[in-house]
Amino acid sequence: MACIVLDANRLTDRETAHSYLEYILRFPPHYGRNLDALYDLLTEISEPTNIVLVRRFCGDPSENPLRESILKTVEEACRDNDRLTLSIL
């Protein structure tokens, strides 16, 4: 099983967050850099994969609505793709 460690503190603004996601999740160059594209690529993962979400020092969810939207998108993709699991630390 593949394991991807995703640091929620790196999801600071739209550009930084999507650059980080593209790199850490090894998305192809055509990644659309939006929540729909994130969901689509996550639900296309066919190899068993565990995403380990590290949330320490993340702060109040209301302080960064983009980060919370990304995290919800990851959770939804994990629910919809039986090859994808999510662990939260």
Secondary structure, 3 states (H helix, E strand, C coil): CEEEEEEHHHCCCHHHHHHHHHHHCCCCCCCCCCHHHHHHHHHCCCCCEEEEEECCCCCCHHHCHHHHHHHHHHHHHHHHCCCEEEEEC
